Amino acid sequence: MTAGMAPTAVKAPIAAFEAPPASAASAPTLSMVIPVRDGGEPFARCLDALAASRLRPTETIVVDDASGDDSAERARAMGARVVRLERGAGPAAARNRGARAARGELLFFLDADCAIAPDALERTVARFVAEPGLDALFGSYDDRPAAPGLVSQFRNLYHHWTHQRGDPRARTFWAGCGAIRRARFLALGGFDEHRYRRPSIEDIELGYRLSDAGGSIALDRQVQARHLKRWTLADMVATDVARRGAPWTELLVERRGGAGDLNTGTRQRAVVAAGVVGATAWLAAPWWPWALAVSAAAIVATAVAERDLYALLRRRLGLAGAAGAVPLHLLYCCSCAAALVAGLARAARRARRAASIVRPRV
């Protein structure tokens, strides 16, 4: 679906099961788990897209995280089983609750503001059948985000581009559109709902634990969903700094490494540094005119290093849109730098608190 289009008509309940192709007769059963809180129209489109899936899940469990709207009624009308949380607990706890209630061998987590591609579940099941040793798999946003506006288009396309160039053998996990074997998930204790009470990096942390335990995780670029979220500039910065960047930095410090997946690699850190220089020099130019040359050189270096990103932006947004995304890209780089500082400070505070604990004598 593209922006402005009406939701597709529902043709069948999403809970109905269709057997996999004959070549995958031994395919595992699959439970969809969708956490939602006040999902609104994007959630309705999420359910519509799931109803149009070529492979229907064995069951769909919607965990209503104390919504104040009609999200639960929408889900029930579509044939989903609804688990209601009376007090808002956050997506980590909601997913855990759904996983415990599920019966399928595979848990497929989907965000309530994502419209899954018709072949995504079919591809997922086929991949698990083909690779019996695979423990988890996650996909990508597609390259046609629904929400209009430059901020929303840039943010969603950047996420798509990051996953499309990621290592197919991943060490992290993404719960926006990803599947994991239920037995493995429960053995790991699920998402850390006590540490991550709000939307954060609970999926990334789970992926690290799974990797550390010898699990196999795949990034399948063809398993896609369309992101329906409308981003604001403030929401973008808050997500990049407080909700994901700083907690991710803190987690990497605790683990003493583990960088390299998605947007944490050495190359990406160099791009962030160049972007920060470009933005800082541009802001300094009114006082030091020579800083304009430094800013221009840094921005050009950033664009050259990320030329594949800008090629994507030009294809989807046109030349003017790609040019307009440059300040947003620089802001993203500055947000990453701020997240690094904040994350290191959080890690230091946590370490001090741990060191101050007086252990009782035996």
CORGIVEN-V367423 format. One line per field, one symbol per residue. psi: psi as a letter, one per 40 degrees, with the letter a starting at -180 (. if undefined). Layout:
# CORGIVEN-V367423
psi->???
This chain:
# CORGIVEN-V367423
psi->iiheiiiiihdiieeihhiiidefdfiiihhhhhiihfdadddddddddddeidhiidihhhhhgfieafdddddddeeihhhhhdhheiddddddddddeieidhhhhhiefhhiidedddddddddddgdehdihibiiafgidhiidddddddddddddddeihdgieaihedgiiihddddddeeaigeddgeihbfdddddddddddeeihhihheehiihhehhiiddddddddcdddddddddddddefaeidibfeiddddddddddddddddddedddgdedddddddddddddddfddddddddddeiddddddeddddddddddddddddddddddddddddddehhhii.
